Amino acid sequence: MSDSTMEAQNPLTSGDFTAAEEPFRLFSEWLAEAKASEINDPNAMTLATVDADGMPDARMVLLNGFDARGFTFFTNGESNKGRELAAVPKAALVFHWKSLRRQVRVRGPVEQVSAEEADAYFATRPRLSQIGAWASQQSRPLEGRFALEAAVASTTARFGVSTVPRPPHWNGYRIKPVAVEFWHDRPFRLHDRVVFTRPAADAAWDKTRLYP
């Protein structure tokens, strides 16, 4: 199905996506279409943070879920991004779906998910990924591949055939958006842009159309 056909059938994902009243349903529509068109990781997103000195940092992570509360991902809390979020609990996200010529930008404060949420998601991860979460001292200097493989072997022996619990340093983070911008490529760089903003994560949304 071509982009033009999809747009004709779904006004929220066409140039008329400006009709959307709030961002979460529209994001859900766009993500669903990305899952049908992107070859790899349609849930990949750039996560931007800042450290205690205000120096920006960015990397690709995977969106693990979203709802009206915000956008969630999981990681080692002792990693660079974990330490940066502890120092400055604010972040920005960028989703770029090249096959659809679309982009979504998100900004907002960050909170840790509950222990119950983190436990539930960790339990769904492949066992080797669970072991890796214990074995890897993420973002720390590594003397060589053998040291990592030895840590994995030691952790594997430690847990044997028992259930691998969630490490205390492995957490989930939720970006609670106060701004969500949708961008759709148009000919001659006359792109469509709509931004939803609100003063706080529990406030009502305002919508503004932007010049490209």
N, CA and C atoms as a LAMMPS dump frame, in Angstrom:
ITEM: TIMESTEP
0
ITEM: NUMBER OF ATOMS
636
ITEM: BOX BOUNDS ff ff ff
-5.0000000000000000e+02 5.0000000000000000e+02
-5.0000000000000000e+02 5.0000000000000000e+02
-5.0000000000000000e+02 5.0000000000000000e+02
ITEM: ATOMS id mol type element x y z
1 1 1 N 0.848 -1.199 0
2 1 2 C 0 0 0
3 1 3 C 0.878 1.241 0
4 2 1 N 0.604 2.169 -0.881
5 2 2 C 1.424 3.366 -0.978
6 2 3 C 1.082 4.346 0.12
7 3 1 N 1.998 5.325 0.349
8 3 2 C 1.734 6.371 1.329
9 3 3 C 0.463 7.118 0.989
10 4 1 N 0.265 7.395 -0.293
11 4 2 C -0.9 8.173 -0.681
12 4 3 C -2.18 7.424 -0.401
13 5 1 N -2.159 6.087 -0.599
14 5 2 C -3.349 5.284 -0.3
15 5 3 C -3.634 5.272 1.184
16 6 1 N -2.571 5.075 2.011
17 6 2 C -2.764 5.076 3.461
18 6 3 C -3.317 6.401 3.928
19 7 1 N -2.798 7.487 3.364
20 7 2 C -3.235 8.804 3.789
21 7 3 C -4.682 9.04 3.432
22 8 1 N -5.103 8.527 2.268
23 8 2 C -6.492 8.714 1.871
24 8 3 C -7.434 7.984 2.805
25 9 1 N -6.967 6.85 3.345
26 9 2 C -7.822 6.06 4.218
27 9 3 C -7.8 6.537 5.655
28 10 1 N -6.746 7.21 6.075
29 10 2 C -6.595 7.598 7.475
30 10 3 C -6.202 9.066 7.565
31 11 1 N -7.166 9.962 7.785
32 11 2 C -6.847 11.383 7.787
33 11 3 C -5.884 11.793 8.883
34 12 1 N -5.802 11.046 9.982
35 12 2 C -4.898 11.441 11.057
36 12 3 C -3.446 11.283 10.664
37 13 1 N -3.165 10.41 9.685
38 13 2 C -1.784 10.197 9.297
39 13 3 C -1.446 10.875 7.977
40 14 1 N -2.307 11.678 7.461
41 14 2 C -2.045 12.418 6.237
42 14 3 C -1.702 13.85 6.569
43 15 1 N -1.74 14.714 5.519
44 15 2 C -1.538 16.132 5.763
45 15 3 C -2.589 16.686 6.697
46 16 1 N -3.686 15.949 6.884
47 16 2 C -4.754 16.369 7.775
48 16 3 C -4.546 15.816 9.183
49 17 1 N -3.317 15.331 9.492
50 17 2 C -3.079 14.873 10.861
51 17 3 C -3.204 16.03 11.842
52 18 1 N -3.288 17.26 11.326
53 18 2 C -3.523 18.417 12.194
54 18 3 C -4.891 18.339 12.866
55 19 1 N -5.741 17.427 12.406
56 19 2 C -7.052 17.272 13.03
57 19 3 C -6.974 16.576 14.383
58 20 1 N -5.849 15.934 14.671
59 20 2 C -5.7 15.234 15.948
60 20 3 C -5.83 16.216 17.107
61 21 1 N -6.484 15.779 18.17
62 21 2 C -6.699 16.635 19.334
63 21 3 C -5.659 16.422 20.422
64 22 1 N -4.985 15.298 20.404
65 22 2 C -3.926 15.015 21.383
66 22 3 C -2.902 14.101 20.723
67 23 1 N -1.69 14.041 21.244
68 23 2 C -0.614 13.372 20.512
69 23 3 C -0.55 11.853 20.625
70 24 1 N -1.099 11.255 21.653
71 24 2 C -0.847 9.84 21.883
72 24 3 C -1.525 8.942 20.851
73 25 1 N -2.757 9.268 20.485
74 25 2 C -3.425 8.459 19.467
75 25 3 C -2.703 8.603 18.132
76 26 1 N -2.322 9.833 17.788
77 26 2 C -1.615 10.041 16.533
78 26 3 C -0.285 9.308 16.532
79 27 1 N 0.455 9.351 17.634
80 27 2 C 1.71 8.611 17.712
81 27 3 C 1.464 7.117 17.541
82 28 1 N 0.414 6.608 18.155
83 28 2 C 0.084 5.191 18.031
84 28 3 C -0.168 4.815 16.576
85 29 1 N -0.886 5.662 15.845
86 29 2 C -1.148 5.42 14.431
87 29 3 C 0.153 5.398 13.631
88 30 1 N 1.005 6.377 13.88
89 30 2 C 2.26 6.46 13.13
90 30 3 C 3.183 5.294 13.457
91 31 1 N 3.248 4.908 14.721
92 31 2 C 4.104 3.79 15.103
93 31 3 C 3.608 2.492 14.467
94 32 1 N 2.303 2.299 14.428
95 32 2 C 1.752 1.093 13.808
96 32 3 C 2.131 1.026 12.333
97 33 1 N 2.093 2.148 11.64
98 33 2 C 2.473 2.157 10.235
99 33 3 C 3.977 1.958 10.077
100 34 1 N 4.755 2.49 11.015
101 34 2 C 6.2 2.278 10.96
102 34 3 C 6.537 0.803 11.133
103 35 1 N 5.817 0.113 11.99
104 35 2 C 6.064 -1.312 12.198
105 35 3 C 5.807 -2.117 10.932
106 36 1 N 4.933 -1.594 10.07
107 36 2 C 4.618 -2.282 8.824
108 36 3 C 5.583 -1.926 7.699
109 37 1 N 6.373 -0.857 7.87
110 37 2 C 7.188 -0.39 6.752
111 37 3 C 8.683 -0.358 7.033
112 38 1 N 9.074 -0.178 8.298
113 38 2 C 10.495 -0.101 8.621
114 38 3 C 11.099 -1.503 8.7
115 39 1 N 12.274 -1.665 8.123
116 39 2 C 12.908 -2.993 8.088
117 39 3 C 13.392 -3.406 9.471
118 40 1 N 14.034 -2.48 10.184
119 40 2 C 14.618 -2.794 11.488
120 40 3 C 14.164 -1.799 12.543
121 41 1 N 13.784 -2.29 13.685
122 41 2 C 13.556 -1.501 14.891
123 41 3 C 12.722 -0.241 14.662
124 42 1 N 11.456 -0.384 14.303
125 42 2 C 10.608 0.803 14.164
126 42 3 C 10.419 1.546 15.477
127 43 1 N 10.737 0.895 16.591
128 43 2 C 10.633 1.545 17.905
129 43 3 C 11.942 2.167 18.356
130 44 1 N 12.933 2.26 17.449
131 44 2 C 14.205 2.903 17.796
132 44 3 C 14.012 4.406 17.926
133 45 1 N 14.698 4.993 18.891
134 45 2 C 14.575 6.435 19.111
135 45 3 C 15.897 6.977 19.631
136 46 1 N 16.183 8.206 19.271
137 46 2 C 17.313 8.899 19.855
138 46 3 C 16.9 9.435 21.213
139 47 1 N 17.696 9.141 22.224
140 47 2 C 17.476 9.662 23.573
141 47 3 C 18.553 10.687 23.863
142 48 1 N 18.141 11.92 24.124
143 48 2 C 19.075 12.998 24.441
144 48 3 C 18.936 13.37 25.913
145 49 1 N 20.079 13.474 26.588
146 49 2 C 20.132 13.847 27.993
147 49 3 C 21.225 14.898 28.172
148 50 1 N 21.342 15.418 29.377
149 50 2 C 22.461 16.303 29.703
150 50 3 C 23.052 15.841 31.023
151 51 1 N 24.364 16.086 31.184
152 51 2 C 24.989 15.713 32.443
153 51 3 C 24.894 16.861 33.441
154 52 1 N 25.496 16.681 34.598
155 52 2 C 25.388 17.68 35.665
156 52 3 C 26.003 19.011 35.278
157 53 1 N 26.907 18.996 34.296
158 53 2 C 27.543 20.233 33.829
159 53 3 C 26.807 20.862 32.663
160 54 1 N 25.701 20.251 32.238
161 54 2 C 24.935 20.786 31.123
162 54 3 C 25.42 20.351 29.762
163 55 1 N 26.381 19.417 29.698
164 55 2 C 26.877 18.923 28.412
165 55 3 C 25.869 17.928 27.833
166 56 1 N 25.4 18.134 26.591
167 56 2 C 24.416 17.225 26.009
168 56 3 C 25.034 15.898 25.605
169 57 1 N 24.187 14.884 25.53
170 57 2 C 24.597 13.544 25.148
171 57 3 C 23.414 12.901 24.435
172 58 1 N 23.675 11.994 23.503
173 58 2 C 22.587 11.35 22.769
174 58 3 C 23.026 9.972 22.314
175 59 1 N 22.036 9.077 22.204
176 59 2 C 22.287 7.721 21.749
177 59 3 C 20.953 7.095 21.32
178 60 1 N 21.042 5.994 20.583
179 60 2 C 19.841 5.274 20.166
180 60 3 C 19.459 4.253 21.231
181 61 1 N 18.171 4.22 21.574
182 61 2 C 17.626 3.204 22.471
183 61 3 C 16.309 2.723 21.868
184 62 1 N 15.697 1.739 22.501
185 62 2 C 14.426 1.219 22.014
186 62 3 C 13.287 1.634 22.93
187 63 1 N 12.204 2.106 22.332
188 63 2 C 10.984 2.372 23.072
189 63 3 C 10.375 1.033 23.476
190 64 1 N 10.131 0.85 24.761
191 64 2 C 9.549 -0.407 25.239
192 64 3 C 8.051 -0.324 25.46
193 65 1 N 7.514 0.878 25.5
194 65 2 C 6.08 1.027 25.663
195 65 3 C 5.709 2.487 25.811
196 66 1 N 4.454 2.788 25.572
197 66 2 C 3.973 4.14 25.807
198 66 3 C 2.474 4.079 26.081
199 67 1 N 2.016 5.048 26.842
200 67 2 C 0.597 5.226 27.121
201 67 3 C 0.398 6.687 27.477
202 68 1 N -0.735 7.014 28.048
203 68 2 C -1.023 8.41 28.356
204 68 3 C -0.071 8.992 29.394
205 69 1 N 0.675 8.132 30.112
206 69 2 C 1.645 8.63 31.085
207 69 3 C 2.947 9.052 30.434
208 70 1 N 3.304 8.439 29.297
209 70 2 C 4.53 8.81 28.637
210 70 3 C 5.183 7.668 27.883
211 71 1 N 6.467 7.863 27.545
212 71 2 C 7.249 6.953 26.715
213 71 3 C 8.302 6.274 27.592
214 72 1 N 8.366 4.942 27.539
215 72 2 C 9.172 4.186 28.491
216 72 3 C 10.289 3.401 27.81
217 73 1 N 11.455 3.402 28.442
218 73 2 C 12.565 2.537 28.032
219 73 3 C 13.24 2.025 29.301
220 74 1 N 14.071 0.992 29.147
221 74 2 C 14.757 0.372 30.276
222 74 3 C 16.251 0.346 30.013
223 75 1 N 17.026 0.484 31.094
224 75 2 C 18.474 0.484 30.944
225 75 3 C 19.154 0.301 32.288
226 76 1 N 20.461 0.168 32.251
227 76 2 C 21.287 0.109 33.455
228 76 3 C 21.357 1.51 34.059
229 77 1 N 20.906 1.662 35.279
230 77 2 C 20.913 2.97 35.921
231 77 3 C 22.303 3.49 36.22
232 78 1 N 23.326 2.608 36.134
233 78 2 C 24.701 3.031 36.361
234 78 3 C 25.417 3.385 35.064
235 79 1 N 24.704 3.322 33.94
236 79 2 C 25.274 3.728 32.656
237 79 3 C 25.364 5.251 32.598
238 80 1 N 25.99 5.754 31.548
239 80 2 C 26.066 7.208 31.4
240 80 3 C 24.692 7.842 31.385
241 81 1 N 23.778 7.275 30.622
242 81 2 C 22.447 7.87 30.543
243 81 3 C 21.708 7.761 31.863
244 82 1 N 21.914 6.66 32.582
245 82 2 C 21.286 6.523 33.892
246 82 3 C 21.791 7.563 34.873
247 83 1 N 23.105 7.786 34.883
248 83 2 C 23.669 8.788 35.78
249 83 3 C 23.252 10.198 35.375
250 84 1 N 23.179 10.438 34.061
251 84 2 C 22.747 11.757 33.599
252 84 3 C 21.299 12.033 33.97
253 85 1 N 20.449 11.033 33.852
254 85 2 C 19.043 11.219 34.215
255 85 3 C 18.876 11.388 35.72
256 86 1 N 19.765 10.769 36.494
257 86 2 C 19.717 10.966 37.943
258 86 3 C 20.093 12.406 38.297
259 87 1 N 21.044 12.964 37.547
260 87 2 C 21.491 14.335 37.827
261 87 3 C 20.529 15.367 37.289
262 88 1 N 20.024 15.127 36.078
263 88 2 C 19.085 16.064 35.429
264 88 3 C 17.95 15.23 34.843
265 89 1 N 16.851 15.04 35.566
266 89 2 C 15.77 14.158 35.118
267 89 3 C 14.873 14.785 34.058
268 90 1 N 15.493 15.117 32.925
269 90 2 C 14.772 15.641 31.769
270 90 3 C 15.399 15.014 30.534
271 91 1 N 14.596 14.842 29.468
272 91 2 C 15.131 14.2 28.269
273 91 3 C 14.342 14.623 27.045
274 92 1 N 14.925 14.341 25.883
275 92 2 C 14.257 14.53 24.601
276 92 3 C 14.403 13.252 23.79
277 93 1 N 13.407 12.965 22.969
278 93 2 C 13.4 11.793 22.1
279 93 3 C 13.192 12.243 20.663
280 94 1 N 13.744 11.479 19.72
281 94 2 C 13.452 11.678 18.31
282 94 3 C 13.2 10.316 17.672
283 95 1 N 12.058 10.171 17.024
284 95 2 C 11.756 9.012 16.185
285 95 3 C 11.853 9.473 14.731
286 96 1 N 12.567 8.712 13.907
287 96 2 C 12.652 9.047 12.485
288 96 3 C 12.357 7.798 11.676
289 97 1 N 11.277 7.843 10.914
290 97 2 C 10.872 6.716 10.076
291 97 3 C 11.082 7.108 8.622
292 98 1 N 12.243 6.755 8.088
293 98 2 C 12.638 7.198 6.76
294 98 3 C 11.694 6.685 5.689
295 99 1 N 11.222 5.436 5.825
296 99 2 C 10.351 4.864 4.806
297 99 3 C 9.031 5.634 4.705
298 100 1 N 8.615 6.258 5.797
299 100 2 C 7.369 7.034 5.811
300 100 3 C 7.616 8.533 5.701
301 101 1 N 8.899 8.925 5.734
302 101 2 C 9.264 10.339 5.696
303 101 3 C 8.585 11.114 6.826
304 102 1 N 8.705 10.567 8.016
305 102 2 C 8.081 11.167 9.187
306 102 3 C 9.062 11.228 10.349
307 103 1 N 8.811 12.17 11.225
308 103 2 C 9.62 12.335 12.423
309 103 3 C 8.725 12.794 13.561
310 104 1 N 9.039 12.309 14.768
311 104 2 C 8.345 12.753 15.981
312 104 3 C 9.395 13.14 17.005
313 105 1 N 9.224 14.313 17.6
314 105 2 C 10.127 14.796 18.648
315 105 3 C 9.345 14.932 19.951
316 106 1 N 9.977 14.52 21.048
317 106 2 C 9.338 14.516 22.367
318 106 3 C 10.274 15.171 23.368
319 107 1 N 9.737 15.987 24.265
320 107 2 C 10.526 16.577 25.345
321 107 3 C 9.72 16.51 26.63
322 108 1 N 10.425 16.31 27.762
323 108 2 C 9.718 16.325 29.032
324 108 3 C 10.558 15.846 30.193
325 109 1 N 10.01 15.96 31.388
326 109 2 C 10.686 15.426 32.57
327 109 3 C 10.648 13.901 32.57
328 110 1 N 11.534 13.316 33.372
329 110 2 C 11.675 11.86 33.405
330 110 3 C 11.479 11.357 34.827
331 111 1 N 10.793 10.223 34.939
332 111 2 C 10.639 9.548 36.222
333 111 3 C 10.977 8.079 36.047
334 112 1 N 11.402 7.427 37.117
335 112 2 C 11.591 5.987 37.073
336 112 3 C 10.237 5.296 37.175
337 113 1 N 10.088 4.194 36.455
338 113 2 C 8.87 3.405 36.575
339 113 3 C 8.891 2.679 37.918
340 114 1 N 7.783 2.106 38.306
341 114 2 C 7.726 1.38 39.565
342 114 3 C 8.56 0.104 39.491
343 115 1 N 8.941 -0.389 40.647
344 115 2 C 9.691 -1.648 40.701
345 115 3 C 8.887 -2.787 40.089
346 116 1 N 7.569 -2.741 40.287
347 116 2 C 6.709 -3.789 39.729
348 116 3 C 6.74 -3.77 38.201
349 117 1 N 6.705 -2.569 37.616
350 117 2 C 6.777 -2.464 36.162
351 117 3 C 8.12 -2.961 35.643
352 118 1 N 9.194 -2.568 36.323
353 118 2 C 10.525 -2.989 35.893
354 118 3 C 10.686 -4.504 36.009
355 119 1 N 10.193 -5.074 37.115
356 119 2 C 10.269 -6.527 37.299
357 119 3 C 9.506 -7.257 36.194
358 120 1 N 8.312 -6.742 35.876
359 120 2 C 7.466 -7.405 34.883
360 120 3 C 8.13 -7.388 33.508
361 121 1 N 8.726 -6.257 33.141
362 121 2 C 9.369 -6.205 31.828
363 121 3 C 10.646 -7.053 31.81
364 122 1 N 11.439 -6.993 32.873
365 122 2 C 12.681 -7.772 32.912
366 122 3 C 12.387 -9.257 32.742
367 123 1 N 11.273 -9.702 33.296
368 123 2 C 10.913 -11.121 33.215
369 123 3 C 10.62 -11.559 31.779
370 124 1 N 10.298 -10.62 30.885
371 124 2 C 9.995 -10.969 29.495
372 124 3 C 11.248 -11.022 28.625
373 125 1 N 12.378 -10.562 29.139
374 125 2 C 13.586 -10.516 28.33
375 125 3 C 14.196 -11.908 28.161
376 126 1 N 14.877 -12.166 27.028
377 126 2 C 15.558 -13.447 26.866
378 126 3 C 16.541 -13.675 28.015
379 127 1 N 16.74 -14.919 28.377
380 127 2 C 17.59 -15.233 29.53
381 127 3 C 19.001 -14.675 29.36
382 128 1 N 19.558 -14.761 28.161
383 128 2 C 20.915 -14.251 27.959
384 128 3 C 20.965 -12.729 28.124
385 129 1 N 19.888 -12.056 27.766
386 129 2 C 19.835 -10.613 27.997
387 129 3 C 19.748 -10.315 29.49
388 130 1 N 19.016 -11.148 30.221
389 130 2 C 18.943 -10.981 31.677
390 130 3 C 20.321 -11.169 32.306
391 131 1 N 21.024 -12.187 31.863
392 131 2 C 22.369 -12.436 32.395
393 131 3 C 23.298 -11.282 32.028
394 132 1 N 23.17 -10.783 30.803
395 132 2 C 23.994 -9.665 30.376
396 132 3 C 23.768 -8.42 31.217
397 133 1 N 22.543 -8.227 31.683
398 133 2 C 22.25 -7.069 32.525
399 133 3 C 23.012 -7.133 33.845
400 134 1 N 23.274 -8.338 34.348
401 134 2 C 24.08 -8.508 35.557
402 134 3 C 25.576 -8.429 35.243
403 135 1 N 25.975 -8.984 34.108
404 135 2 C 27.407 -9.128 33.819
405 135 3 C 28.053 -7.837 33.32
406 136 1 N 27.285 -6.999 32.644
407 136 2 C 27.871 -5.814 32.026
408 136 3 C 27.918 -4.627 32.983
409 137 1 N 29.091 -4.061 33.139
410 137 2 C 29.246 -2.804 33.877
411 137 3 C 29.128 -1.663 32.857
412 138 1 N 27.914 -1.447 32.397
413 138 2 C 27.665 -0.608 31.236
414 138 3 C 28.329 0.765 31.337
415 139 1 N 28.967 1.166 30.242
416 139 2 C 29.642 2.463 30.079
417 139 3 C 30.983 2.542 30.805
418 140 1 N 31.358 1.489 31.573
419 140 2 C 32.649 1.49 32.252
420 140 3 C 33.734 0.98 31.296
421 141 1 N 35.005 1.333 31.526
422 141 2 C 36.083 0.832 30.675
423 141 3 C 36.139 -0.701 30.697
424 142 1 N 36.401 -1.309 29.529
425 142 2 C 36.482 -2.76 29.374
426 142 3 C 37.86 -3.103 28.818
427 143 1 N 38.591 -3.953 29.525
428 143 2 C 39.966 -4.245 29.129
429 143 3 C 40.049 -5.124 27.889
430 144 1 N 38.987 -5.856 27.6
431 144 2 C 38.996 -6.708 26.419
432 144 3 C 37.749 -7.571 26.379
433 145 1 N 37.496 -8.17 25.221
434 145 2 C 36.296 -8.997 25.049
435 145 3 C 36.288 -10.178 26.014
436 146 1 N 37.466 -10.719 26.293
437 146 2 C 37.531 -11.882 27.179
438 146 3 C 36.984 -11.558 28.565
439 147 1 N 37.234 -10.342 29.049
440 147 2 C 36.741 -9.956 30.373
441 147 3 C 35.216 -9.962 30.4
442 148 1 N 34.596 -9.508 29.312
443 148 2 C 33.131 -9.521 29.242
444 148 3 C 32.607 -10.947 29.18
445 149 1 N 33.233 -11.775 28.351
446 149 2 C 32.787 -13.162 28.23
447 149 3 C 32.967 -13.909 29.55
448 150 1 N 34.039 -13.6 30.282
449 150 2 C 34.26 -14.236 31.582
450 150 3 C 33.186 -13.812 32.58
451 151 1 N 32.787 -12.539 32.526
452 151 2 C 31.734 -12.056 33.425
453 151 3 C 30.408 -12.728 33.101
454 152 1 N 30.124 -12.927 31.816
455 152 2 C 28.893 -13.62 31.41
456 152 3 C 28.917 -15.068 31.888
457 153 1 N 30.055 -15.738 31.732
458 153 2 C 30.173 -17.137 32.172
459 153 3 C 29.997 -17.246 33.676
460 154 1 N 30.609 -16.316 34.421
461 154 2 C 30.491 -16.348 35.877
462 154 3 C 29.052 -16.113 36.311
463 155 1 N 28.371 -15.182 35.653
464 155 2 C 26.979 -14.88 36.006
465 155 3 C 26.07 -16.046 35.641
466 156 1 N 26.337 -16.683 34.506
467 156 2 C 25.548 -17.843 34.095
468 156 3 C 25.659 -18.953 35.133
469 157 1 N 26.879 -19.21 35.617
470 157 2 C 27.076 -20.238 36.64
471 157 3 C 26.413 -19.837 37.955
472 158 1 N 26.43 -18.586 38.269
473 158 2 C 25.843 -18.099 39.521
474 158 3 C 24.357 -18.414 39.609
475 159 1 N 23.642 -18.2 38.504
476 159 2 C 22.19 -18.399 38.541
477 159 3 C 21.77 -19.801 38.124
478 160 1 N 22.665 -20.543 37.46
479 160 2 C 22.344 -21.912 37.092
480 160 3 C 21.06 -21.982 36.285
481 161 1 N 20.128 -22.809 36.74
482 161 2 C 18.846 -22.945 36.041
483 161 3 C 17.735 -22.175 36.757
484 162 1 N 18.091 -21.414 37.765
485 162 2 C 17.077 -20.668 38.508
486 162 3 C 16.666 -19.412 37.749
487 163 1 N 15.579 -18.808 38.185
488 163 2 C 15.099 -17.573 37.591
489 163 3 C 16.111 -16.458 37.837
490 164 1 N 16.365 -15.646 36.806
491 164 2 C 17.292 -14.523 36.94
492 164 3 C 16.492 -13.3 37.388
493 165 1 N 16.766 -12.79 38.585
494 165 2 C 16.015 -11.624 39.053
495 165 3 C 16.518 -10.339 38.398
496 166 1 N 15.74 -9.31 38.492
497 166 2 C 16.165 -8.017 37.958
498 166 3 C 17.271 -7.437 38.829
499 167 1 N 18.375 -6.999 38.219
500 167 2 C 19.431 -6.358 39.013
501 167 3 C 18.916 -5.062 39.642
502 168 1 N 19.37 -4.716 40.82
503 168 2 C 18.89 -3.487 41.46
504 168 3 C 19.24 -2.229 40.683
505 169 1 N 20.263 -2.306 39.828
506 169 2 C 20.673 -1.134 39.057
507 169 3 C 19.982 -1.052 37.704
508 170 1 N 19.118 -1.995 37.371
509 170 2 C 18.464 -2.032 36.064
510 170 3 C 17.057 -1.479 36.228
511 171 1 N 16.788 -0.347 35.578
512 171 2 C 15.545 0.376 35.831
513 171 3 C 14.821 0.744 34.543
514 172 1 N 13.579 1.149 34.716
515 172 2 C 12.804 1.708 33.616
516 172 3 C 12.634 3.201 33.824
517 173 1 N 12.585 3.926 32.725
518 173 2 C 12.44 5.379 32.776
519 173 3 C 11.277 5.794 31.875
520 174 1 N 10.503 6.737 32.36
521 174 2 C 9.358 7.226 31.598
522 174 3 C 9.519 8.72 31.329
523 175 1 N 9.541 9.098 30.051
524 175 2 C 9.538 10.508 29.684
525 175 3 C 8.085 10.96 29.661
526 176 1 N 7.775 11.942 30.489
527 176 2 C 6.404 12.458 30.591
528 176 3 C 6.326 13.72 29.737
529 177 1 N 5.809 13.6 28.524
530 177 2 C 5.99 14.681 27.554
531 177 3 C 5.234 15.962 27.898
532 178 1 N 5.918 17.069 27.683
533 178 2 C 5.272 18.382 27.722
534 178 3 C 5.29 19.008 26.33
535 179 1 N 5.965 18.361 25.375
536 179 2 C 5.96 18.799 23.984
537 179 3 C 6.139 17.583 23.089
538 180 1 N 5.272 17.443 22.076
539 180 2 C 5.382 16.372 21.087
540 180 3 C 5.138 17.001 19.715
541 181 1 N 6.141 16.931 18.861
542 181 2 C 6.021 17.53 17.524
543 181 3 C 6.007 16.447 16.452
544 182 1 N 5.079 16.555 15.53
545 182 2 C 4.952 15.634 14.401
546 182 3 C 5.373 16.357 13.122
547 183 1 N 6.222 15.706 12.348
548 183 2 C 6.76 16.273 11.111
549 183 3 C 6.533 15.276 9.991
550 184 1 N 6.021 15.772 8.852
551 184 2 C 5.8 14.916 7.692
552 184 3 C 6.37 15.609 6.467
553 185 1 N 7.248 14.892 5.759
554 185 2 C 7.889 15.443 4.57
555 185 3 C 6.869 15.789 3.491
556 186 1 N 7.077 16.94 2.846
557 186 2 C 6.252 17.366 1.72
558 186 3 C 7.161 17.883 0.598
559 187 1 N 6.67 17.899 -0.652
560 187 2 C 7.505 18.373 -1.762
561 187 3 C 7.982 19.811 -1.557
562 188 1 N 9.149 20.085 -2.112
563 188 2 C 9.742 21.419 -2.1
564 188 3 C 10.012 21.923 -0.679
565 189 1 N 10.184 20.976 0.235
566 189 2 C 10.496 21.29 1.638
567 189 3 C 9.393 22.094 2.328
568 190 1 N 8.186 21.988 1.806
569 190 2 C 7.037 22.637 2.438
570 190 3 C 6.366 21.621 3.364
571 191 1 N 7.114 21.2 4.386
572 191 2 C 6.704 20.102 5.238
573 191 3 C 5.539 20.494 6.146
574 192 1 N 4.82 19.474 6.603
575 192 2 C 3.77 19.679 7.604
576 192 3 C 4.357 19.464 8.986
577 193 1 N 4.099 20.408 9.896
578 193 2 C 4.579 20.295 11.279
579 193 3 C 3.456 20.718 12.233
580 194 1 N 3.219 19.889 13.231
581 194 2 C 2.249 20.197 14.284
582 194 3 C 2.892 19.872 15.622
583 195 1 N 2.783 20.771 16.577
584 195 2 C 3.349 20.529 17.898
585 195 3 C 2.249 20.637 18.948
586 196 1 N 2.233 19.66 19.844
587 196 2 C 1.35 19.669 21.008
588 196 3 C 2.192 20.058 22.22
589 197 1 N 1.734 21.004 22.992
590 197 2 C 2.467 21.435 24.178
591 197 3 C 1.523 21.55 25.359
592 198 1 N 2.102 21.461 26.553
593 198 2 C 1.348 21.674 27.784
594 198 3 C 2.324 22.126 28.858
595 199 1 N 1.879 22.901 29.829
596 199 2 C 2.799 23.435 30.828
597 199 3 C 3.314 22.401 31.815
598 200 1 N 2.596 21.301 31.979
599 200 2 C 3.003 20.247 32.907
600 200 3 C 2.453 18.924 32.395
601 201 1 N 3.011 17.826 32.905
602 201 2 C 2.657 16.507 32.398
603 201 3 C 1.227 16.105 32.703
604 202 1 N 0.549 16.814 33.594
605 202 2 C -0.839 16.475 33.908
606 202 3 C -1.816 17.539 33.399
607 203 1 N -1.347 18.437 32.538
608 203 2 C -2.183 19.525 32.027
609 203 3 C -2.768 19.157 30.664
610 204 1 N -3.695 19.971 30.196
611 204 2 C -4.309 19.762 28.891
612 204 3 C -3.352 20.203 27.778
613 205 1 N -3.55 19.623 26.6
614 205 2 C -2.685 19.914 25.467
615 205 3 C -3.168 21.132 24.684
616 206 1 N -2.227 21.936 24.21
617 206 2 C -2.468 22.949 23.19
618 206 3 C -1.824 22.48 21.899
619 207 1 N -2.41 22.862 20.781
620 207 2 C -1.899 22.418 19.485
621 207 3 C -1.582 23.625 18.61
622 208 1 N -0.429 23.588 17.938
623 208 2 C -0.016 24.685 17.071
624 208 3 C 0.565 24.112 15.788
625 209 1 N 0.171 24.68 14.667
626 209 2 C 0.801 24.298 13.394
627 209 3 C 1.993 25.225 13.178
628 210 1 N 3.115 24.665 12.693
629 210 2 C 4.351 25.424 12.539
630 210 3 C 4.734 25.552 11.067
631 211 1 N 5.408 26.65 10.759
632 211 2 C 6.031 26.755 9.453
633 211 3 C 7.078 25.658 9.312
634 212 1 N 7.296 25.161 8.083
635 212 2 C 8.327 24.121 7.909
636 212 3 C 9.735 24.666 8.124
